[in-house]
Amino acid sequence: MTCAGCAARIEKVLGRLDGVQATVNFATQRVQATVQNGGASVADVVEAVRKTGFTVETQTADLTLTGMTCAGCAARIEKVLNSLPAVEAGVNFATERAHVVYVPGLTDVQTMIEHVEKAGYGASLYKQAEQQDVKAQRHAEWRRELYGFVVAAVLSLPFVWEMGGMMVGAHVMLPQTLQLMLAAIVQFWCGRHLYQRAWHAVRSGAATMDVLVVLGTSIAFGFSAIVVLFGLHQPVYFEASAIVITLILLGRLLEAGARAQTAAGMESLLKLQPKIAHVDQNGVVVDLPVEQMKVGTLFVVRPGESVPVDGVVLDGASDVNEAMLTGESLPELKQKGSTVFAGTLNQTGALRVQATKVGADTALAAIVRMVEQAQGSKASVQRLADKVAAVFVPAVLVLAVVTFLLGWALTGSASWSLVSAVSVLVIACPCSLGLATPTAIMVGTGQGAQAGILFRNADALEQARKLTTMVMDKTGTLTEGHPVVTDVQAEPGVATADLLALAAALEQNSEHPLAKAVRDYAVASGVQPVAMTQFKAIPGQGVMAQVGEDVVRLGSPRFLEQSGLQIAQTLVADWQGQGKTVIAVAKSQQILGYFALADKVRDEAKRAITLLHQMGVSVTMLTGDNERAAQMVARQVGITDVVAGVLPNQKAEKIAALKAAGGCVGMVGDGINDAPALASANVSFAIGAGADIALDTADVVLVRSSLMGLVNALSLSRATVSKIRQNLFFAFIYNILGLPLAAFGLLDPIVAGAAMAMSSVSVVSNSLLLRRWKPLD
């Protein structure tokens, strides 16, 4: 809102909603609305404000969740959180976290936590600083689960011994009273957490895997207990209930251990930043926790130590290994004026550094944040799996009832039908379905981060494999992005120093690589820029400003021709024929001179283009540079499709045309100048390193300034999606094969329990095989 009129407008729009009375305070920038029951909802109020053209402030929070046992639990928590006003929540079963976007004032973190706890689960606000505490807590829970499993396994051994004897023809039967006692301890003490979670699920109107297990084993135990207590002449199934619960506990242990390994990549990133920094306080070096450092703090980094925060070197020289950031194994020389990044390893000399970014603003923190965001997001295939999991458990309950009733009607044996129904309940496990996608995404994004490839979300990781066309910018993408001025030609009567002074003045407010090259050349020539006013940039063409009484222009030859100026065509054609970029400077209606600039093609560009072609991806160069310079670079790297002389908005139009033709289009650029084109692509890639990476622009950031990262990103995407498909196969095959066998009485409950446990373990273990993926250098 910019004035009281804005407030009145919002108030008027909200007043039109049914049952809403609203007051808008312009000073506090807040809306207070009374919403009557039966009228518009809170979500309607928020949406009405947005449709009016204003934004509603939102905040994000990540919650650490406990107590989830299957995808049904995740779906239940997601439903509970999304029932709160103006809340959008996504729950990741694999990471055991919820990412929530909410409107402050309508709800808060504590309210969300209370609703999750009321649904029978645990929740707390996630903080990176508490990562070690969370790990310790999970380890303690794992030890408790281990203790419960050991007790269950020991008490179940007599049943295993009894079953083994029967298999070899030795009818060694335990007294039924002893069976009842052993099975009761396993059922109600070792399996008490199953009952607790199942009760919370049923009370909140949900059906989870715990409900299936508890229902199946309780039926088997209850039927057997009645037989023993009332002395009926029927078989007992204590071994089924006890061994199934033992196998469930074993499966949970194996699953928890495997899931912990999927987060190893993230933990390795978090360990890179040291806890202590050597801070220079008035010439005295003292050790302080990194959390206490501020921008401007002076600190010392000794040989063999990691850099605590981002900063600029004031004194000293040393080789610094930046492999964690760029993927480049060779160390880089850092000296006065160089930038160093948190987590990088100082190798040879001592450095005195001034902090420029601390805490959450460092490049390392940005990388960790981006990886966490990707791991917490959902791929489209996961959303489909969630929908299947939501209806799976109720469908299994119906199938179990039908199995029991039909089996009893057709065979006349209630006990046989009961065992078949129990097998149906036990074999059905939505756990593996919930783990199939997120575990692969976790490992894939972790591997990518270690290779300098940052995926913004799971969809980017999933969609990259589908790319059929890769569109590339030239400057800074196919070339190194460090052009230099190679030739300067001033018109007769114009001093070269005057030409440089005007050019430097016009380029001093631009971040374009060509502008930096002109400024650097002027500085090296000892020329100072002149004063100017009324600066104006024309995207993709040039700039203009007022110098005294004259209008001065700088830009491409075409830009100046459009202004009615006569260009030296022979000179321009000669330079462009050498693959150089030409810019010209004009004052009023007079050309003052020309600059030729050249940029070195990346060493790995040709190999990367060749590999993309081998992967079935066609490559198009899209550049605002002239046709001759573009074709020169294209020939060097092996690109045949070149579109030159396009403006930024025309790049976006070209990508839209490629998409309309049925292609899945990727765009590679610097993430800033190519923003319209990046936003138009199916998957966008930004090339950059360290603090300059455009994290807010592209779907994928190639931290290492190398086009091989592009090839590796597509390779990793294909490997990850392949694992997801394999995982979904494992998740479904157990049920597709097991459920019919169980329904027809061909699957013992114990075998069903073992298969259920193995389905989750096989899915997670298969995801861990992604660690074998290695990037190409």
N, C-alpha and C positions, 0 to 999 in steps of 0.2 A: 504494500500500500504506500502511496506517495502523498496522499492528501485526504482531507475529511470526506471528499466526494467518493473516494474509493471505499471508505468505510460505509458510507450511506448506500452505495451500490450493493455491497455484500449483504448488508442488513435487509435490503429490499428483496434480493433474490431468495434469501433464506426465509423471509416472511411468507413467501409464496408456497413453501412446503407445507404439507398437511401436518397440523399439530405441532408446529415449530414456532417458538418465540425466541428471537435472537437479538442480542445487543453487541455491537462491534465497537471496541475501544481502539481508536487510532493511535493513541499515545502508547499503549502497552502492546499494540499489535496482536490483540487477542479477541476471540469471539466467545461469548458466553451464551449458550443455547439451552433452552428447555424443550425437551422432546417428550411428547405425550405418548402413552401406550396406544398402539393401534395406528399411529401416524407414521411419519417418515422415520427412518432409522438414523443412527449416528453416522453410518456409512453414507447415507443419502446426503446428510449435511456436508460432510467432507467433500463428496463428489460435486455437490452444487457449488462449493467455493472454488474448486478447481476449474469447473466449466465456465465460471465467471471470468477466468483469466488470471487468478491468483494462485499461489502455492500454499499448501499447508505444511508447516514444518514437521518433518519426521526425524526420528532417531532410530538407530539400530542397536541391537543388543544380541549377544551370543550367550546362550544358557548351556551349562554343562548338565547333562541328564544322567540319572541313574535309575536302575530298575527295569530297563527295557530288555525284553527277551526275544522279540521278533518284529517283523515289519508291521504287524498289527498294532503293537505298542507304539511304534513311531507314528503310525497313522492316527491313533487315538490322541496322542499328545498334540499333534498338528491340528486336529479338529478342535481340541479344547482351546488352544491358543487362538486359532482363527475365529472362534466364537466371541472373543473379546472385541469391543468396538474399534474399528479402523486398524485392525492388526493383520499383518500378513506374515505368516510363519512357515518355515520349512524345516523339517526335522530329518537329520541324517542319522540313520540307524548305525552305520559303521563308525562314525566319529563320535557318536553319542552326544551330539550337540544340536541345538536349535538356533537358527538365525532368524531374528524377529525384526520386522520394521513396524514401528508404531507411532502414533501421534501423541506427543507428550501432553498431559492434561486430561486425556481420555483414559489412559491407563499408564501403568508404570511397571518397572521390572519386578517389584515386590508382589504386585497383584498377579503378574504372570506366573511367578514362582508358586504362589499360593494355589492358583488354579491347577497347575501341574501336580502339586502335592495332593490336592483334593482328589485328583484322578488316580492316585495311588503310586505316583512315581516321585523321584527326588529331582530337585533342580536347584542350581545356584548360578550366579553370574560368572561367566567365564572370563578369566584374565590370564594373559600370557605369563605374567609374573608368577602365577600360581601353577604353571605347567608341571613343575617338579612335585608340588603338593598333590596335584591330581594324579600324577603317576604313582606316588607313594600310596595314595588312597586306593587306587585300583589294585595295586600289588597286595595291600592288606585284604581287600575283598577277595582277591584271587586265592590268598592263603586260607581264608575262611571257607571258600568253596572247595578248596583242595581237602581240607579237614573233613568236610561233610561227605565228599566223594570217598575218601579212604574208609570212613566208618561204614558207608553204604556198601562198599566193595567187600569189606571184611564180613559183614553180616549176610551178604548175598552169596559168599563162597559156598556155604552148605547147599544152597539151591543149585549152584553150578555143579557141585560134586554129585548131587542127586541126579541131575539131568545127564551128566556124563556116564553115570552107572547105567541109566536106562538105555543109553545109546549103544552100550556094549552088551546089553542083555542082562545086566545085574540090577535087579529091582530093589535098590536100597532106598527106602522111604523114610524120611524124617517123621517123627511124631507130629501130627497135625497141630497140636497145641504149641509145639516149639516153632513150627512154621509160622503160626499166627503171631507169636511174640516177635520173631525176627523181622517178619514183613511189616509189622506195625511200627517198629522203630524206624525202618527205612522209609515207610510211607509218610509218617507224620512228624518225624524229627528231621531226617535227612532231606525230606522233600517239603519241609515247612515253608520255604521261600516260594516254592511253586504254588502252594495253596494261597499264600498271602497275595501274590501277584494275580492269581486267577480270581480271587475275591474282589480285588480292586477293579479288575477289568469288567467283571460281571456287574458290579455295583454302578459302574459308570456307563453301562450299556454297550460294552465292547466285547468282542470275542477274539482272544489271542491264542498263541500256541500253548501257553500255560493252561488255558481252559481245556484244550484238547487233551493234554497229557494228564491233568488232574482228573478229568472226567473218565478217561479210559482206564487209568490205573485204579481209581477209586471204585469203579464198577467191578473190576476183577477182584480187588481186595474185599469189597463189601460182600460180593456173592460168596467168596470163599469163607469169609468170617461167619456168615449165616449158616453155611454148611457145617462148620466146625461147632459152633455154639448150639445149634439145634440138632446135631447128630444126624444130618440128612445123608442119604446114600448118593452123593454126587461128587464128581471130581473137584478138586480145589486148584486155584490158579495163583497161589501166593508167589510162586517163582516168577510169574509174568509181571506182576506189579512191582516186585522188589528189583528185579534185574532191569526192567525198563527204566525205572527211576535212576538206577545206578548208571545206566548207559546215557541217560539224559544229562546227568551231572558230569559225566566224562566228556560228553560232547561239548558242554558249556566251557569246561576247562580248556580243551583243545582249541575251541573257537576263540576264547578270550586271548590265549597265548598268540594265536596266529594274527588276530586283529591288532594286537599291540605292535607286531612287527610291521604292519602296514603304515604306522605312523613314524617309522624310523627315519625316513627322509626329512620329515619336519623337525624331529628332535635334533638331527645333525645340523640343521640350519640354526636352531635356537642356541646350540652349544658354541657357535662360532664367536659370539660376542663375549669378551672377558667381563668379569664381574667387578674388577678393580681397575682404576686408571691412575697413572702417576701425574698428578696435577702440579703445575708450577705456580706457587703462591709467593710472589715477590722474591723470586730467585731460590726459594726453598721447595724442593719436590716432596709432596706428601701423597699418600695413597688414600683415595676416596672412592666410594661406591659409584659405579657408572650412573646410577639413577640420580645422583646429586649434581651431575655436570650440567652446565648451561651453555647456551650459545655465547661464544667469546672466550670461554675458558681455555687457558693455555695448558697443554699437557705434553708429556714426553713419552715416546714409544721406543723401547730398547730393542736391540736385535733379538729375534726369536719370539717376540710378543705380538699379540694381535692388536689391531687398532680398535680402541673402545667406541669411538663415535666418528661421524664424518667430519672432516676438517681440511684446512689448507696448510701446507708446510711453510713454516717461517724460517727454519734453519735446518741444516743437515742434508744428507743425501743417502739414499738407501734403495736397494731392490726390494719391491713389495710384491708378494704373490697374491694376485687377485682372482685366482681360479674359482673361488666360491661365488664370485660375482659375475665374471665374464666367461668362465669355462676355459680361459686361456692358461695353459700350464706354465708358460714362460713368465718370469717375473718382470715387472715394469719399473724402470728407474723413476724414483720420486725425489725431487729437489725443491728448492725454494719456489713457491708459487703453484706447485702441483697439488692436486686434490687427492686425499686418501679417504677410504670408506671403512665403516665399521665392519669388523670381522675379517678383514684382509690381514695377511701375515707379513710382518716386517722381518726381513731376512738378514741384512748385512750391517747397516749403520744405524745410528740413533737419529731420531727425528723430533724436532720441536714443532708442535702443531697447534693451531688455533681452531677450536670447535666451531663448525658452521651449522651442523644439524645434529640434534640429540634426540634420545627417546624414540617416539613413534615416527619421527621425521627422517630418520636415517634410511639410506638405500636398503640396508639389510632388513629393517623393520618393514619397509614397503614390500619387499619381496616375500617375507613371511606372511604379511597380511594378505597379499594377493594369492598365495598358495592356499592359505586357510579358506579364503573366500571361494576358491575353485573347488576345494575338497568338500566344502559345506553346501555347494550348489547341487542341483539335480539335473541330470541329462534327461532328454525327452524320453529315452527308453526306460529310465527309472520311473518316470511318472506313470507310464503304462504298467510297469511291474507293481507300483503302489496300488493302482486301481484293481489289479488282479488280486493282490494280497488282501484288499479290503473286503472282497466278497468270498474269498477262498475258505476262510474258517467257517462262516455260516453254512456254506455249501457242504463242507465236510461233515458238519454236525447232522445235516439233513441226510447225507449219504449213510452215516453210521446208523441212524434210526431206521432207514429203509433196509439196510443190510440185516439188522437184527430182526425186524418184523418179517421180511420175506424169507430169511433163513429159517426162522422158527416155523413159519407157515409151510415151507416146502419140505423141511427135514423133520420137523416135529421135535427137534432137540434145542431147547432153550440155551443150554450151556454152550453148545457148538456155535450157535448164532451169536451168543454173547462174546465169545472169544474173537469171532470175525469182526464184530462191531468195534471191539477194543483195538484190534489191529488197524482198522480204518482210522480211528482217532489218533493212534500213535504214529502211523507212517506219515500223516499229513503234517508237513512242517513248512510254514511260510518263512522261516528264518533264512534259509538259503536264498529265497527269492528276494528278501530285503537286503541281503549282503552282496548279491551278484554284481550289481552296478557300482555302488559306492566304494567297495573295497578296491576294485580295479581303478576307479577314478583316483582314489587316494594314492595308490602306488604309482600310477601314471603321472600325476601332477608332481609327486615327490621326485620321481626320476627326472622329470622335465626341469624342475627347479635346480637340481644338481648339475644339469647340463646347460643352464642359462636360458631355459625356455619357460616363460611364465604364462600359463593359461589363466585368463580372467575367470572363467567359469567352466562347468562341465560340458555345456553345449559346444563351446569353442573346441574343446578336446575331441568331442564326438563328431562335430561337423567337418573338421579339417581334413579328414580322410576322404570326404566326398568331393573335394575340389577338383574341378576339371580344367579351370583356367586360372592362371596366376598373373595378375597385373602388377607391374613393378614401376615405381618411379625411377628416374635416372640418378639425379644428383643426391648423393648421400645414401643411395640404396645399391645401385649397380656400381657406382663410383664411391670413393672413400669419403666424399663429402667435405674434402679440404681443398677446394680449388685455389689456385694462385694466379695472380696477374702475370701473364707472359709477355704481353705487348701493350704499349701505350702510344697512340698516335694523336697528337694535337694538330688542329687545323692551323694553317699559316696565320701568323699574327697572334696566336694564343700561346701563352707560356704554359709549359707542362705543369709547373707548380700551381698555377691558377686553376687549371683543369682538375688536378688532384684535390685541391682545397674544396672546390664545389662538389666533386664526387664524394669525398669523405663526409661532407656535411649532410648530403642527401642520404647516405647509407648509414649514418650513425645511429638511427633508431630502428634499424632492421636486424633481425636475427638470421636472415637467409645466408647460407654459406657464401654466395657470391658477394653479398654486402660485406661480410667479414673479410673476404679476400681483398676487397678494395680498401677497406679501412687499414688492414695490416700493411698494405703496400704504401699507403699514404704515411703511416707512422714510420716505416722503414726509410722513407724518403725525407723525413723531417718536416712534413707539411702539416699544418694545423687546419682543421675545418673552419670555414667561414660561418658567420651567424646567419640564421635563416628563420622564417616565420611561416605560418599557414601550411605546415607539412601535410601532405596527403598521399596515401598509398593506393595504387590501383592494382588489386590482386592479380598476379600472374603476368603483369605487363611492365610496371615501373613505378616511379615515385615522382612527385613534383612539390615545389615549395616556392616561397617568395624570398628573394635575396635582394634587399634594397627595393628598387622600383621594378625589378625584372622577375619574370617567372622562369624558374630553372627546372628542367626535366632530365630524368635519367631512367633509362630502361632499354628494352629490346629495340632493335632497328624498326620493327613493325610498329611498335608503340609510337615512336617519333614520326614515322611516316603518316600515321593516322592523325598526328597533330599538324600535318601540312608541311613537314620539313623534308628536305632533299638529302637522301643518304648516299654515301660513297659506296655504291653497289660492288664495285670491283674489289675494294679493300675488304668489305664484309664477306663477300663470297670466298675470297682467298683464305681468310682466317677460318671461316666455317668449314671450308674444304679440308682443313687440317684437324677438324674435330674440336675446334675451340668454340666457346660461347662468347658472343659479342654483345657489348652494351655501349650505348652512346650517351653523351651529355650535350644538352642544348640550353642556350640562354636566350629567352624571348624567341625569335624566329631564326636563330643562328646556331648551327652545329659547332660545338667547341672541340670535340674530339671523341676518340673511341678507345675502348679497353677490350683486350682479348684475354680470356681466362680459360684455363685447362684444369681438369680434374682427373686423377689417376683411377683407372678401373680397378676394382677389388681383385686381389690375386685369386680368390676362390670363386669368383663370379662364374667363369666359364664352366668349371666343374659342377657347380650347383645347378646351373641351367641344364646341363647335360643329364644330371641325375633326375631332375624334375621331368624332363622329357621321357626318360626311361620309366618313370612312375606313372606315365600316362597323363601328365599335366602339361597343357600348352601354356606358353609364356608370352605375354604382351608387354612391350614397353610403352608407358604413357607418360609423356613429359611435356613441360612447357617450353623446353629448349627448341632451338631451330632444327629443321629436318636433317641438315648435313651433320651436325654434331651428334644428333641422336643415332643416325645410321652408322656413324663411325664407331660409337660405343657398341651398338647392336651387333655389328660384324665381329667385334672382338670377343663377345661373350656367347655368340651363337643364337641370337634372337632374330627371327625373320619378320614378326608382326610388330611394327612400330607405328605409333601415333604421336606425332610431334606438334608443338605449337599450340597446346590446349591450355585453357584457363582452368583454375581449380574447380569451378562448377561444371565445366565441360568434362573433367575427369569423372565426376560422379555420374554424369549422363552417359558416358561411355560404359561404365560398369553396369548401370541400369539396363543398357541395351544388351550387354552380354548376358545378364541374368534373364532378360526377357526371351533371349534366344534358347533358353533351356539349360544354360550352364550353371554350375556352382562356382562362384567367382571369389577368389581371394585377392586382397590388395596389400601390397607391401610398400610402406613409406616411412617417413620420419615421425608420424603420429601427430604432427602439428600443422605443417603447411598442407598436408594432404588429408586433413580432417574430413572434408566432405566426401572424398572418395572412400576413405576408410569406413565411414559410417554407412556408405551404400553397399559395401561388399558383404557377402555371406559370412566370411571370416576375414578379419583385418589383422595385419602383422605390423608391428612397429620395430624398427631397428634402432637400438640405442644402447648405451652402457652407463652403469653407475647412476648418479643422481639425475642424469639427463633423460632417463627412460620415460617415455610418455605413458605412464600407467593408467591415465584417465581416458585414453583415446582408443587404444587398440584392444582387440580380443586376445591377442597373443603378443607378448613382448619378448623379443630376442635380445636378451641382455648383452650377450657377446656380439659385437658389431661384425657379424659374419653371416653371409647368405647360406652357409652350411646349416645354420640354425633353422632355416626354413625347411630344408630337406629333413632334418632331424625331427622337426615338429610334426610334419606329415607322417613320417615313419612311426613316431611314438603314438600318434593318433590312431593309425591303423593297427598297431600292436595292441593298444588299449581296448579298442572296440572289438578286436578279435577275442580278447580275454573276456569281455563282457558277454559276447555271444556264447562262448564256451561255458561261462558261469551260468547263464540262463538255461543252457542245455542241461547242465548238471542239476540245477534247481528243479527243472520240470521233469527230467527223466525218472527221478526217484518216485515222484508221485504218479506219473503216467504209467509206469510199470507196477509200482507198489500198490496203489489204490485198488485196481481190479483184482490183483492177487489176494489182497486182504479181504475185499468184499466177498470173494468166493471161498474164503476160508483156507486159502493156500499159503497164507503167510502168518507165521507165529508172531505174537506180540513182541517177543524178545528180538526176533530178527527185524521186525518193523522199527523198534526203538534204535537198534544199531544202525539201520539204514538212515533213519532220520538224523541221527547225530553225524553220520558220515557225510550227509548232503551238505551241511553247513561247513564242515571242516574242508571238504574237497573244494568248495567254492572259494574260500579264503586262501587256501594253499595254492590254488591255481592262480589267483590274483598275484600272489607273491612271486610267481615265476616271471612276472614283468620286470623284476630286478635284473634279469639277464639281458634286458635291452641295453644296448650301448650306442651312444651317439657317434656319428662319423666325424672325424677331424677335418 
